[in-house]
């Protein structure tokens, strides 16, 4: 699912598990869509300078 939403942000390994292509990737709409669409909520987006969590939103 991640690779479909953000093909430049994620890659699949031989076990078909998704991994980020770069830990410090610039945020964009594709990465946010991948995070929002992740069926196991395994993607966290943070601001590089402060570490503030952008996604998932605090409940």
C-alpha positions as CSV (number, residue, x, y, z in Angstrom):
1,X,0.0,0.0,0.0
2,X,2.8,2.4,0.9
3,X,4.7,1.9,-2.3
4,X,1.5,2.6,-4.3
5,X,0.8,5.9,-2.6
6,X,4.5,7.1,-2.4
7,X,6.7,5.1,-4.8
8,X,9.6,7.4,-4.2
9,X,9.3,7.2,-0.5
10,X,9.1,3.4,0.0
11,X,10.5,0.2,-1.4
12,X,9.6,-3.5,-1.0
13,X,12.1,-6.1,0.1
14,X,12.2,-9.7,-1.0
15,X,9.6,-10.6,1.7
16,X,7.4,-7.8,0.2
17,X,7.7,-5.7,3.4
18,X,7.8,-2.0,2.9
19,X,10.8,0.2,4.0
20,X,11.4,3.9,3.6
21,X,13.9,4.8,0.9
22,X,15.3,7.6,3.1
23,X,14.7,8.2,6.8
24,X,14.9,12.0,6.2
25,X,12.6,12.3,3.3
26,X,11.0,15.7,2.6
27,X,7.3,15.7,3.4
28,X,4.8,15.7,0.6
29,X,1.2,14.8,-0.1
30,X,2.2,11.3,-1.3
31,X,3.9,10.4,2.0
32,X,1.0,11.8,4.0
33,X,-1.4,9.7,1.9
34,X,0.8,6.6,2.5
35,X,0.8,7.2,6.3
36,X,-3.0,7.8,6.3
37,X,-3.7,4.7,4.2
38,X,-1.3,2.3,6.1
39,X,-3.5,-0.6,7.2
40,X,-1.4,-1.3,10.2
41,X,-0.7,2.3,11.2
42,X,3.1,1.7,11.0
43,X,4.1,5.0,9.5
44,X,5.0,8.0,11.7
45,X,5.8,11.4,10.2
46,X,7.9,13.8,12.3
47,X,9.4,17.2,11.8
48,X,13.2,16.8,11.4
49,X,14.2,19.8,13.5
50,X,11.9,19.3,16.5
51,X,10.9,15.7,16.3
52,X,7.3,16.9,16.6
53,X,4.9,14.2,15.4
54,X,2.9,15.3,12.3
55,X,1.1,11.9,11.8
56,X,-0.6,10.2,13.4
57,X,-2.4,13.0,15.1
58,X,-2.5,12.9,18.9
59,X,-5.8,11.6,20.2
